[in-house]
Amino acid sequence: MRLQQLFIFLISITLGAQPMWQTMPNIFSNPNGQRFDDVFFLNENLGWAANGYYARIYKTTNGGLDWVEQLNENNIPGNYYFRNIEFLNEDIGFLGTLNGTFFRTTDGGTNWAEVTNFPTNPNAICGIETAGSSTVYGCGAYFSPAHIIKSSDSGETWTYVDMSSYASALVEVLFLDEDIGFVSGRNDNGGCILKTIDGGNTWTEIYNTNIVGEYVWKLQVLESDSNLMFGAVSSVSPNNGKLIKSTDGGTNWISLDSVETNIQAVGFINENQGWMGGHTTGFYETLDGGQTWNSLNIGNNLNRIFIINSTTAYASGTTIYKFTDATLSTQEEPFIKDELIVEMLKNPIENYLNFTIDFPADDNLLIELYDIKGKFIKQLSREIILQQTLNNYSFDLSELASGTYILDFHNNSGRTSLKFIKK
């Protein structure tokens, strides 16, 4: 054995295997860039994963080594996009969709039933959080209107709260206990975070990015220190997304540039080491609290990082990933960027902007207009797509000055930006 190899071998024995992100074996890996929108674990071994566009639920009881498919399009009628999943205990869990339907299970996910006893039915649920032994919160959606649902009896009965006076969109909900919690999304001023100390009866804005069009997409409170909070900011081209963090429970925040425009996932195991990712990246790691980032060359289309402890974590992207010191798989995952299929019919344009969008399935869509620096101008359209279709769009933009502009398309699968020139 050469001296260099012997040195590395001895170091490995001394230090032991170091945790790293790996692709989970024995679970469906999406072939076209679509993603698992959520992963949730009650402990290191028991967890569930929600596969968004493919509308499937998987369960593991051995830390992700094996997965059982519990729910798919054959079990429930209709077309669904599964956005998030959360469990109160081993039996009672909740599944949010982007299709105006909310599901509950009381047998660990073997059977799911639609929840129908809302005073106002939520049009979508983008975030779910359980608190205590019987309290559940949900929020939605990345498109308007912003709302919160709450149950104090394990999902037997529900209240619905219109949040449009605080936000235009909500995508994440996070509670420290039954009363103290946060929701995040965006409002007319930018990406925002709201806080409640009375179980959602009243809310106060504690942070705003002040860039219209941005979202605060995901939130994390470090389990070992509830004063240490992190957030992922999804921005608009050409701006970078951001890591935001607070060391005093959300009173004050700092903002640091991250690694791509459409940042969504964030997860830290301590004040310095953590990861971010989004629609066009895999895992980026920081060891200095977000000052610098290094690509780990694994992962794709990340949405959720779920921290268990300092040596174990899970994440959802085009498949499910695990941060562990165990050897799981040598499979290499090709990077695929899945985007909305938009065809510009003419570019540059004079007065009318014309394009087509090919929707492979039902969808939701926001079309927004920005200048070349990423400054919001106006929303052009809010679409609810009910089936596979090819849609034609035409917008009169004669009021715009000559120059280059950005169209931002935000649908269930992500955000896509296109440039066009106005003569």
C-alpha beads as a LAMMPS data file, in Angstrom:
LAMMPS data file: protein, C-alpha beads

423 atoms
422 bonds

1 atom types
1 bond types

-500.0 500.0 xlo xhi
-500.0 500.0 ylo yhi
-500.0 500.0 zlo zhi

Masses

1 110.0

Atoms # bond

1 1 1 0.000 0.000 0.000
2 1 1 1.411 3.363 -0.971
3 1 1 2.144 5.883 1.793
4 1 1 -0.607 8.299 0.702
5 1 1 -3.219 5.508 0.622
6 1 1 -2.078 4.263 4.026
7 1 1 -2.408 7.779 5.460
8 1 1 -5.979 8.150 4.152
9 1 1 -6.841 4.678 5.459
10 1 1 -5.534 5.508 8.950
11 1 1 -7.407 8.841 8.958
12 1 1 -10.633 7.000 8.028
13 1 1 -10.162 4.555 10.900
14 1 1 -9.452 7.390 13.328
15 1 1 -12.323 9.654 12.351
16 1 1 -14.899 7.096 11.263
17 1 1 -17.302 7.522 8.375
18 1 1 -18.546 11.075 7.976
19 1 1 -22.254 11.767 7.243
20 1 1 -23.017 12.784 3.683
21 1 1 -26.059 13.227 1.423
22 1 1 -26.992 10.125 -0.563
23 1 1 -29.806 9.028 -2.845
24 1 1 -32.271 6.712 -1.107
25 1 1 -32.559 3.224 -2.610
26 1 1 -35.822 1.389 -3.312
27 1 1 -38.026 4.404 -3.961
28 1 1 -39.417 5.814 -7.191
29 1 1 -37.092 8.323 -8.877
30 1 1 -38.967 10.745 -11.102
31 1 1 -37.751 10.437 -14.700
32 1 1 -38.538 13.929 -15.996
33 1 1 -37.393 16.379 -13.341
34 1 1 -40.686 16.388 -11.414
35 1 1 -40.165 16.263 -7.684
36 1 1 -41.221 14.833 -4.394
37 1 1 -42.605 17.956 -2.778
38 1 1 -42.339 16.816 0.836
39 1 1 -40.822 14.325 3.243
40 1 1 -41.749 13.965 6.923
41 1 1 -40.376 11.753 9.710
42 1 1 -41.729 11.133 13.217
43 1 1 -38.348 9.685 14.229
44 1 1 -35.216 8.367 12.520
45 1 1 -37.054 5.321 11.153
46 1 1 -40.721 6.161 10.569
47 1 1 -41.500 8.537 7.737
48 1 1 -43.578 9.388 4.690
49 1 1 -42.900 11.052 1.338
50 1 1 -45.329 12.880 -0.973
51 1 1 -44.610 12.741 -4.708
52 1 1 -46.231 15.900 -6.127
53 1 1 -47.115 15.584 -9.833
54 1 1 -47.383 11.783 -9.657
55 1 1 -49.718 11.926 -6.624
56 1 1 -48.176 9.075 -4.663
57 1 1 -47.505 8.541 -0.950
58 1 1 -44.694 6.297 0.300
59 1 1 -44.018 5.066 3.840
60 1 1 -40.839 3.735 5.452
61 1 1 -40.347 2.083 8.835
62 1 1 -36.587 1.486 8.584
63 1 1 -35.101 4.901 7.934
64 1 1 -35.738 4.915 4.214
65 1 1 -34.018 1.668 3.294
66 1 1 -37.376 0.341 2.078
67 1 1 -40.521 2.187 1.023
68 1 1 -44.109 0.990 0.616
69 1 1 -46.429 2.826 -1.775
70 1 1 -49.591 3.635 0.199
71 1 1 -51.549 5.943 -2.108
72 1 1 -51.637 6.609 -5.850
73 1 1 -54.039 7.706 -8.580
74 1 1 -55.768 4.321 -8.450
75 1 1 -56.855 4.798 -4.820
76 1 1 -58.559 8.182 -5.172
77 1 1 -60.598 9.585 -8.054
78 1 1 -59.448 12.713 -9.875
79 1 1 -56.093 14.280 -10.681
80 1 1 -54.061 15.653 -7.773
81 1 1 -50.768 17.347 -7.048
82 1 1 -49.556 16.225 -3.604
83 1 1 -47.868 19.209 -1.960
84 1 1 -47.134 18.222 1.636
85 1 1 -47.535 15.567 4.290
86 1 1 -47.424 15.691 8.106
87 1 1 -48.342 13.323 10.955
88 1 1 -49.471 13.982 14.530
89 1 1 -48.545 10.457 15.602
90 1 1 -48.095 7.017 14.058
91 1 1 -51.768 6.894 13.032
92 1 1 -53.119 10.389 12.335
93 1 1 -51.713 12.260 9.365
94 1 1 -52.615 14.930 6.812
95 1 1 -52.003 15.403 3.107
96 1 1 -52.272 18.757 1.328
97 1 1 -52.836 19.143 -2.403
98 1 1 -52.893 22.006 -4.906
99 1 1 -56.302 20.928 -6.191
100 1 1 -58.736 22.138 -3.527
101 1 1 -58.730 18.807 -1.663
102 1 1 -57.306 17.956 1.764
103 1 1 -56.894 14.388 3.059
104 1 1 -56.618 12.767 6.496
105 1 1 -55.610 9.281 7.609
106 1 1 -56.222 7.609 10.977
107 1 1 -54.396 4.329 10.274
108 1 1 -50.859 5.426 9.465
109 1 1 -51.543 6.131 5.820
110 1 1 -53.130 2.858 4.766
111 1 1 -56.409 4.653 4.023
112 1 1 -57.062 8.332 3.329
113 1 1 -60.353 10.249 3.414
114 1 1 -61.125 13.700 2.059
115 1 1 -61.775 16.357 4.716
116 1 1 -65.034 18.112 3.821
117 1 1 -66.132 19.892 7.010
118 1 1 -64.357 23.233 6.434
119 1 1 -66.450 26.393 6.872
120 1 1 -64.707 27.551 3.671
121 1 1 -62.927 24.964 1.554
122 1 1 -59.229 25.854 1.033
123 1 1 -58.310 26.032 -2.647
124 1 1 -54.874 24.554 -1.881
125 1 1 -52.618 23.711 1.050
126 1 1 -48.887 24.412 0.678
127 1 1 -47.770 23.870 4.273
128 1 1 -48.882 21.716 7.227
129 1 1 -47.633 21.769 10.827
130 1 1 -48.649 19.774 13.892
131 1 1 -48.210 21.165 17.407
132 1 1 -48.695 19.360 20.695
133 1 1 -50.813 16.226 20.766
134 1 1 -53.879 17.394 18.839
135 1 1 -53.314 20.763 17.095
136 1 1 -52.835 21.033 13.312
137 1 1 -52.232 24.097 11.149
138 1 1 -52.214 24.398 7.375
139 1 1 -51.602 27.309 5.014
140 1 1 -51.912 28.117 1.333
141 1 1 -51.236 28.814 -1.338
142 1 1 -48.383 30.056 -3.487
143 1 1 -51.202 31.635 -5.485
144 1 1 -53.934 33.735 -3.870
145 1 1 -55.941 33.873 -1.699
146 1 1 -53.788 33.450 1.400
147 1 1 -55.452 31.432 4.143
148 1 1 -54.862 29.284 7.221
149 1 1 -56.738 26.224 8.442
150 1 1 -56.604 24.984 12.037
151 1 1 -57.835 22.006 14.037
152 1 1 -57.533 21.599 17.797
153 1 1 -58.975 18.077 17.912
154 1 1 -56.643 16.039 15.679
155 1 1 -58.466 16.983 12.506
156 1 1 -62.049 16.194 13.524
157 1 1 -63.185 19.820 13.099
158 1 1 -61.582 22.805 11.352
159 1 1 -61.586 26.577 11.206
160 1 1 -60.661 28.636 8.149
161 1 1 -58.955 32.039 8.414
162 1 1 -58.733 34.472 5.514
163 1 1 -55.200 35.933 5.625
164 1 1 -55.527 38.300 2.659
165 1 1 -55.088 41.352 4.904
166 1 1 -51.591 40.080 5.781
167 1 1 -50.385 38.288 2.645
168 1 1 -51.219 37.503 -0.952
169 1 1 -49.681 34.009 -0.746
170 1 1 -48.595 31.635 2.044
171 1 1 -46.407 28.578 1.516
172 1 1 -44.924 27.586 4.889
173 1 1 -46.222 27.231 8.448
174 1 1 -44.049 26.502 11.500
175 1 1 -45.121 26.381 15.172
176 1 1 -43.031 26.123 18.346
177 1 1 -46.080 25.054 20.381
178 1 1 -49.869 25.297 20.062
179 1 1 -49.810 29.109 20.347
180 1 1 -46.486 30.488 19.077
181 1 1 -45.835 30.103 15.386
182 1 1 -44.920 31.562 12.020
183 1 1 -46.191 31.548 8.452
184 1 1 -44.328 32.772 5.395
185 1 1 -45.000 33.647 1.780
186 1 1 -45.346 37.023 0.117
187 1 1 -47.428 40.195 0.109
188 1 1 -47.529 43.385 -1.947
189 1 1 -44.167 44.492 -0.535
190 1 1 -42.147 41.286 -0.944
191 1 1 -41.429 37.961 0.716
192 1 1 -42.787 38.026 4.269
193 1 1 -42.843 36.219 7.607
194 1 1 -45.744 36.593 10.045
195 1 1 -45.784 35.613 13.731
196 1 1 -48.582 34.740 16.153
197 1 1 -48.440 34.250 19.922
198 1 1 -52.131 33.420 20.408
199 1 1 -52.701 30.366 18.252
200 1 1 -53.330 32.244 15.040
201 1 1 -55.955 34.700 16.268
202 1 1 -53.703 37.672 15.488
203 1 1 -50.565 38.045 13.386
204 1 1 -47.666 40.509 13.168
205 1 1 -45.249 40.864 10.256
206 1 1 -41.708 40.346 11.552
207 1 1 -39.788 40.316 8.260
208 1 1 -40.118 41.459 4.654
209 1 1 -37.599 41.183 1.815
210 1 1 -39.043 44.377 0.268
211 1 1 -38.594 42.983 -3.254
212 1 1 -41.991 42.465 -4.871
213 1 1 -42.405 38.978 -6.321
214 1 1 -40.154 37.203 -3.831
215 1 1 -41.368 34.480 -1.458
216 1 1 -40.050 33.372 1.901
217 1 1 -40.483 29.730 0.909
218 1 1 -39.256 27.540 3.767
219 1 1 -38.534 28.178 7.456
220 1 1 -36.519 26.310 10.062
221 1 1 -36.044 26.781 13.796
222 1 1 -32.973 25.005 15.145
223 1 1 -34.258 22.405 17.609
224 1 1 -31.376 22.954 20.024
225 1 1 -31.861 26.749 20.038
226 1 1 -35.294 28.209 19.270
227 1 1 -33.780 31.682 18.884
228 1 1 -31.880 30.550 15.790
229 1 1 -34.106 30.690 12.702
230 1 1 -33.393 30.212 8.996
231 1 1 -35.435 30.989 5.889
232 1 1 -35.129 30.351 2.148
233 1 1 -36.047 33.244 -0.148
234 1 1 -37.178 32.425 -3.686
235 1 1 -36.500 35.422 -5.910
236 1 1 -37.049 36.538 -9.505
237 1 1 -34.486 36.545 -12.317
238 1 1 -31.909 38.062 -12.475
239 1 1 -31.771 38.270 -8.656
240 1 1 -30.254 35.519 -6.527
241 1 1 -32.311 33.757 -3.911
242 1 1 -31.256 34.308 -0.324
243 1 1 -30.637 32.735 3.019
244 1 1 -32.171 34.778 5.809
245 1 1 -31.422 34.068 9.438
246 1 1 -32.209 35.393 12.902
247 1 1 -30.404 34.765 16.180
248 1 1 -33.066 36.327 18.418
249 1 1 -36.226 34.381 17.573
250 1 1 -37.191 36.476 14.565
251 1 1 -36.846 40.015 15.915
252 1 1 -33.875 40.861 13.689
253 1 1 -32.794 39.247 10.420
254 1 1 -29.789 39.272 8.129
255 1 1 -29.910 38.361 4.431
256 1 1 -27.172 36.548 2.492
257 1 1 -27.109 35.766 -1.222
258 1 1 -27.598 32.102 -2.029
259 1 1 -26.841 29.919 -5.030
260 1 1 -29.721 30.317 -7.493
261 1 1 -32.771 32.471 -8.184
262 1 1 -35.457 29.982 -7.187
263 1 1 -34.127 28.844 -3.809
264 1 1 -36.644 26.851 -1.774
265 1 1 -35.117 24.203 0.521
266 1 1 -33.162 25.087 3.658
267 1 1 -31.880 23.008 6.564
268 1 1 -29.168 23.524 9.209
269 1 1 -27.803 21.110 11.829
270 1 1 -26.047 23.859 13.792
271 1 1 -25.361 27.567 13.506
272 1 1 -22.705 27.079 10.836
273 1 1 -23.401 23.907 8.832
274 1 1 -26.428 23.697 6.591
275 1 1 -27.747 23.243 3.070
276 1 1 -29.903 24.978 0.510
277 1 1 -31.249 24.074 -2.926
278 1 1 -34.046 24.774 -5.347
279 1 1 -35.632 24.080 -8.695
280 1 1 -32.400 24.208 -10.666
281 1 1 -29.848 22.923 -8.141
282 1 1 -28.996 20.065 -5.869
283 1 1 -27.415 20.438 -2.428
284 1 1 -25.213 23.416 -1.690
285 1 1 -23.449 23.307 1.669
286 1 1 -22.206 26.065 3.951
287 1 1 -19.838 25.607 6.870
288 1 1 -19.752 29.282 7.838
289 1 1 -23.402 30.147 8.425
290 1 1 -24.209 31.022 4.820
291 1 1 -21.286 33.299 3.988
292 1 1 -20.020 30.861 1.332
293 1 1 -21.544 27.851 -0.432
294 1 1 -20.086 24.735 -2.047
295 1 1 -21.893 22.396 -4.445
296 1 1 -22.051 18.767 -3.270
297 1 1 -22.907 17.550 -6.802
298 1 1 -25.877 15.514 -5.671
299 1 1 -29.611 16.120 -5.764
300 1 1 -32.017 17.899 -8.075
301 1 1 -35.115 20.125 -7.736
302 1 1 -34.989 20.326 -3.931
303 1 1 -38.011 21.525 -1.956
304 1 1 -37.724 20.241 1.635
305 1 1 -34.830 19.469 3.990
306 1 1 -36.033 17.686 7.125
307 1 1 -33.522 17.676 9.998
308 1 1 -33.613 14.799 12.510
309 1 1 -30.390 15.524 14.422
310 1 1 -26.755 16.451 13.799
311 1 1 -26.032 13.228 11.906
312 1 1 -29.347 12.388 10.218
313 1 1 -31.582 14.336 7.857
314 1 1 -33.849 13.719 4.875
315 1 1 -34.699 15.796 1.824
316 1 1 -37.156 15.727 -1.065
317 1 1 -36.310 16.460 -4.689
318 1 1 -36.610 14.361 -7.812
319 1 1 -36.249 11.492 -5.328
320 1 1 -35.649 11.204 -1.557
321 1 1 -32.192 11.830 -0.064
322 1 1 -30.669 11.030 3.314
323 1 1 -27.813 12.633 5.247
324 1 1 -26.153 9.677 6.972
325 1 1 -22.836 7.956 7.624
326 1 1 -24.243 4.651 6.358
327 1 1 -23.610 3.564 2.763
328 1 1 -26.938 3.580 0.918
329 1 1 -26.447 3.635 -2.846
330 1 1 -23.886 4.334 -5.532
331 1 1 -26.540 5.461 -8.012
332 1 1 -25.696 8.752 -9.684
333 1 1 -28.649 11.000 -10.404
334 1 1 -28.550 12.987 -13.681
335 1 1 -29.452 16.649 -13.366
336 1 1 -32.652 17.504 -15.224
337 1 1 -34.258 20.919 -15.211
338 1 1 -37.987 20.553 -15.808
339 1 1 -39.641 23.727 -17.079
340 1 1 -42.992 24.857 -18.355
341 1 1 -43.166 24.563 -22.157
342 1 1 -43.690 28.150 -23.355
343 1 1 -43.347 29.124 -27.030
344 1 1 -42.965 32.805 -27.870
345 1 1 -44.678 33.478 -31.227
346 1 1 -42.730 36.677 -31.870
347 1 1 -39.733 38.300 -30.210
348 1 1 -39.063 41.272 -30.324
349 1 1 -42.649 42.487 -30.069
350 1 1 -44.309 45.774 -30.978
351 1 1 -47.497 46.074 -28.893
352 1 1 -48.860 42.577 -28.333
353 1 1 -47.091 39.738 -26.540
354 1 1 -48.250 36.372 -27.901
355 1 1 -47.211 32.926 -26.722
356 1 1 -48.514 29.407 -26.171
357 1 1 -48.165 27.095 -23.174
358 1 1 -48.424 23.329 -23.432
359 1 1 -49.896 21.933 -20.189
360 1 1 -49.404 18.140 -19.872
361 1 1 -51.945 17.981 -17.008
362 1 1 -54.099 20.132 -14.722
363 1 1 -52.133 22.953 -13.134
364 1 1 -52.116 26.387 -11.504
365 1 1 -50.294 29.306 -13.091
366 1 1 -49.279 32.864 -12.268
367 1 1 -47.931 34.998 -15.131
368 1 1 -46.080 38.107 -13.945
369 1 1 -44.154 40.867 -15.692
370 1 1 -40.819 42.257 -14.456
371 1 1 -38.241 44.652 -15.851
372 1 1 -34.761 43.457 -16.775
373 1 1 -33.497 44.205 -13.240
374 1 1 -36.158 41.997 -11.662
375 1 1 -38.467 44.810 -10.531
376 1 1 -42.134 43.790 -10.468
377 1 1 -44.404 45.591 -12.946
378 1 1 -47.723 43.749 -12.804
379 1 1 -49.493 40.396 -12.779
380 1 1 -50.754 39.493 -16.231
381 1 1 -52.835 36.436 -15.419
382 1 1 -53.884 33.873 -12.804
383 1 1 -54.843 30.566 -14.440
384 1 1 -56.516 27.404 -13.160
385 1 1 -55.834 24.632 -15.686
386 1 1 -58.321 21.778 -15.409
387 1 1 -56.913 19.339 -17.965
388 1 1 -54.188 18.698 -20.506
389 1 1 -54.359 21.552 -22.997
390 1 1 -52.483 23.919 -25.302
391 1 1 -53.407 27.496 -24.392
392 1 1 -52.857 30.647 -26.436
393 1 1 -52.099 33.946 -24.673
394 1 1 -52.111 37.537 -25.923
395 1 1 -51.390 40.634 -23.817
396 1 1 -51.477 44.266 -24.891
397 1 1 -48.214 45.790 -23.655
398 1 1 -48.358 48.959 -25.719
399 1 1 -47.902 51.059 -22.557
400 1 1 -44.404 49.642 -21.966
401 1 1 -41.353 51.653 -22.950
402 1 1 -38.871 50.103 -25.348
403 1 1 -36.506 47.703 -23.649
404 1 1 -35.967 44.168 -22.370
405 1 1 -38.438 42.566 -19.945
406 1 1 -38.871 39.304 -18.052
407 1 1 -41.927 37.070 -18.004
408 1 1 -42.148 34.931 -14.871
409 1 1 -44.298 31.793 -15.035
410 1 1 -45.016 30.140 -11.668
411 1 1 -46.846 26.817 -11.789
412 1 1 -47.128 23.704 -9.618
413 1 1 -43.761 22.415 -10.824
414 1 1 -41.705 25.569 -10.373
415 1 1 -40.838 28.953 -11.853
416 1 1 -39.671 29.646 -15.401
417 1 1 -38.445 33.014 -16.702
418 1 1 -38.264 34.203 -20.310
419 1 1 -36.881 37.443 -21.711
420 1 1 -38.502 39.443 -24.484
421 1 1 -37.763 42.743 -26.178
422 1 1 -40.318 45.531 -26.631
423 1 1 -39.480 47.683 -29.685

Bonds

1 1 1 2
2 1 2 3
3 1 3 4
4 1 4 5
5 1 5 6
6 1 6 7
7 1 7 8
8 1 8 9
9 1 9 10
10 1 10 11
11 1 11 12
12 1 12 13
13 1 13 14
14 1 14 15
15 1 15 16
16 1 16 17
17 1 17 18
18 1 18 19
19 1 19 20
20 1 20 21
21 1 21 22
22 1 22 23
23 1 23 24
24 1 24 25
25 1 25 26
26 1 26 27
27 1 27 28
28 1 28 29
29 1 29 30
30 1 30 31
31 1 31 32
32 1 32 33
33 1 33 34
34 1 34 35
35 1 35 36
36 1 36 37
37 1 37 38
38 1 38 39
39 1 39 40
40 1 40 41
41 1 41 42
42 1 42 43
43 1 43 44
44 1 44 45
45 1 45 46
46 1 46 47
47 1 47 48
48 1 48 49
49 1 49 50
50 1 50 51
51 1 51 52
52 1 52 53
53 1 53 54
54 1 54 55
55 1 55 56
56 1 56 57
57 1 57 58
58 1 58 59
59 1 59 60
60 1 60 61
61 1 61 62
62 1 62 63
63 1 63 64
64 1 64 65
65 1 65 66
66 1 66 67
67 1 67 68
68 1 68 69
69 1 69 70
70 1 70 71
71 1 71 72
72 1 72 73
73 1 73 74
74 1 74 75
75 1 75 76
76 1 76 77
77 1 77 78
78 1 78 79
79 1 79 80
80 1 80 81
81 1 81 82
82 1 82 83
83 1 83 84
84 1 84 85
85 1 85 86
86 1 86 87
87 1 87 88
88 1 88 89
89 1 89 90
90 1 90 91
91 1 91 92
92 1 92 93
93 1 93 94
94 1 94 95
95 1 95 96
96 1 96 97
97 1 97 98
98 1 98 99
99 1 99 100
100 1 100 101
101 1 101 102
102 1 102 103
103 1 103 104
104 1 104 105
105 1 105 106
106 1 106 107
107 1 107 108
108 1 108 109
109 1 109 110
110 1 110 111
111 1 111 112
112 1 112 113
113 1 113 114
114 1 114 115
115 1 115 116
116 1 116 117
117 1 117 118
118 1 118 119
119 1 119 120
120 1 120 121
121 1 121 122
122 1 122 123
123 1 123 124
124 1 124 125
125 1 125 126
126 1 126 127
127 1 127 128
128 1 128 129
129 1 129 130
130 1 130 131
131 1 131 132
132 1 132 133
133 1 133 134
134 1 134 135
135 1 135 136
136 1 136 137
137 1 137 138
138 1 138 139
139 1 139 140
140 1 140 141
141 1 141 142
142 1 142 143
143 1 143 144
144 1 144 145
145 1 145 146
146 1 146 147
147 1 147 148
148 1 148 149
149 1 149 150
150 1 150 151
151 1 151 152
152 1 152 153
153 1 153 154
154 1 154 155
155 1 155 156
156 1 156 157
157 1 157 158
158 1 158 159
159 1 159 160
160 1 160 161
161 1 161 162
162 1 162 163
163 1 163 164
164 1 164 165
165 1 165 166
166 1 166 167
167 1 167 168
168 1 168 169
169 1 169 170
170 1 170 171
171 1 171 172
172 1 172 173
173 1 173 174
174 1 174 175
175 1 175 176
176 1 176 177
177 1 177 178
178 1 178 179
179 1 179 180
180 1 180 181
181 1 181 182
182 1 182 183
183 1 183 184
184 1 184 185
185 1 185 186
186 1 186 187
187 1 187 188
188 1 188 189
189 1 189 190
190 1 190 191
191 1 191 192
192 1 192 193
193 1 193 194
194 1 194 195
195 1 195 196
196 1 196 197
197 1 197 198
198 1 198 199
199 1 199 200
200 1 200 201
201 1 201 202
202 1 202 203
203 1 203 204
204 1 204 205
205 1 205 206
206 1 206 207
207 1 207 208
208 1 208 209
209 1 209 210
210 1 210 211
211 1 211 212
212 1 212 213
213 1 213 214
214 1 214 215
215 1 215 216
216 1 216 217
217 1 217 218
218 1 218 219
219 1 219 220
220 1 220 221
221 1 221 222
222 1 222 223
223 1 223 224
224 1 224 225
225 1 225 226
226 1 226 227
227 1 227 228
228 1 228 229
229 1 229 230
230 1 230 231
231 1 231 232
232 1 232 233
233 1 233 234
234 1 234 235
235 1 235 236
236 1 236 237
237 1 237 238
238 1 238 239
239 1 239 240
240 1 240 241
241 1 241 242
242 1 242 243
243 1 243 244
244 1 244 245
245 1 245 246
246 1 246 247
247 1 247 248
248 1 248 249
249 1 249 250
250 1 250 251
251 1 251 252
252 1 252 253
253 1 253 254
254 1 254 255
255 1 255 256
256 1 256 257
257 1 257 258
258 1 258 259
259 1 259 260
260 1 260 261
261 1 261 262
262 1 262 263
263 1 263 264
264 1 264 265
265 1 265 266
266 1 266 267
267 1 267 268
268 1 268 269
269 1 269 270
270 1 270 271
271 1 271 272
272 1 272 273
273 1 273 274
274 1 274 275
275 1 275 276
276 1 276 277
277 1 277 278
278 1 278 279
279 1 279 280
280 1 280 281
281 1 281 282
282 1 282 283
283 1 283 284
284 1 284 285
285 1 285 286
286 1 286 287
287 1 287 288
288 1 288 289
289 1 289 290
290 1 290 291
291 1 291 292
292 1 292 293
293 1 293 294
294 1 294 295
295 1 295 296
296 1 296 297
297 1 297 298
298 1 298 299
299 1 299 300
300 1 300 301
301 1 301 302
302 1 302 303
303 1 303 304
304 1 304 305
305 1 305 306
306 1 306 307
307 1 307 308
308 1 308 309
309 1 309 310
310 1 310 311
311 1 311 312
312 1 312 313
313 1 313 314
314 1 314 315
315 1 315 316
316 1 316 317
317 1 317 318
318 1 318 319
319 1 319 320
320 1 320 321
321 1 321 322
322 1 322 323
323 1 323 324
324 1 324 325
325 1 325 326
326 1 326 327
327 1 327 328
328 1 328 329
329 1 329 330
330 1 330 331
331 1 331 332
332 1 332 333
333 1 333 334
334 1 334 335
335 1 335 336
336 1 336 337
337 1 337 338
338 1 338 339
339 1 339 340
340 1 340 341
341 1 341 342
342 1 342 343
343 1 343 344
344 1 344 345
345 1 345 346
346 1 346 347
347 1 347 348
348 1 348 349
349 1 349 350
350 1 350 351
351 1 351 352
352 1 352 353
353 1 353 354
354 1 354 355
355 1 355 356
356 1 356 357
357 1 357 358
358 1 358 359
359 1 359 360
360 1 360 361
361 1 361 362
362 1 362 363
363 1 363 364
364 1 364 365
365 1 365 366
366 1 366 367
367 1 367 368
368 1 368 369
369 1 369 370
370 1 370 371
371 1 371 372
372 1 372 373
373 1 373 374
374 1 374 375
375 1 375 376
376 1 376 377
377 1 377 378
378 1 378 379
379 1 379 380
380 1 380 381
381 1 381 382
382 1 382 383
383 1 383 384
384 1 384 385
385 1 385 386
386 1 386 387
387 1 387 388
388 1 388 389
389 1 389 390
390 1 390 391
391 1 391 392
392 1 392 393
393 1 393 394
394 1 394 395
395 1 395 396
396 1 396 397
397 1 397 398
398 1 398 399
399 1 399 400
400 1 400 401
401 1 401 402
402 1 402 403
403 1 403 404
404 1 404 405
405 1 405 406
406 1 406 407
407 1 407 408
408 1 408 409
409 1 409 410
410 1 410 411
411 1 411 412
412 1 412 413
413 1 413 414
414 1 414 415
415 1 415 416
416 1 416 417
417 1 417 418
418 1 418 419
419 1 419 420
420 1 420 421
421 1 421 422
422 1 422 423
